[in-house]
């Protein structure tokens, strides 16, 4: 059996890669982390579950601005809200979000 051709190797790599739709979804997911306000909200929720007003207080932002970003984050399945009486308490959607935040922070802090 002879050496593998570049064309064969390229085909094998393409076959091992996720399909285009999956990669577009991945890119959209990472765009959610590309906004510093959303990153701050996620960081708050990494510490503890909070109400909209509490997040607004911590970040010195308006409740409407925080609510808008929470809608975006909910749509991306990064946060979830649990109704408690008349208010909604927000948390990170699952452990995957926590891990993404942890890995991202580790990467950013390397070499500092």
C-alpha positions, 0 to 999 in steps of 0.5 A: 500500500502506497503513501496516502495522497493529499486528496485522500487525506483531505477527504478523510478530514472532511468526513470527520468534521461536523456538517456545515449546519452544525458548524454554523450553529457552533459559530452562532453559539460563540457569538453569544459569548462575543458580547461583553454585556452577555459575558458579564451576565453569564459571569454573574450567573456563574456565581449564583442564580439571580433575579433581573433586578439583582443582575442590573444592580451588580452590573450597574445597568438598567433592568430593561437592558439586562432583560433584553440580553437575558432574552437573547441568552435564553434564545441561545439556551445559555440561561433559563428562568424559573418563575418564583412568585411574580419574579423570574430567577435566572441561572445558567442553563446547564453544566455545559455553559459553566464549562464553556465559561471556565475554559474560556476564562482559563484560556484568557488567563493563561500567561498573565 
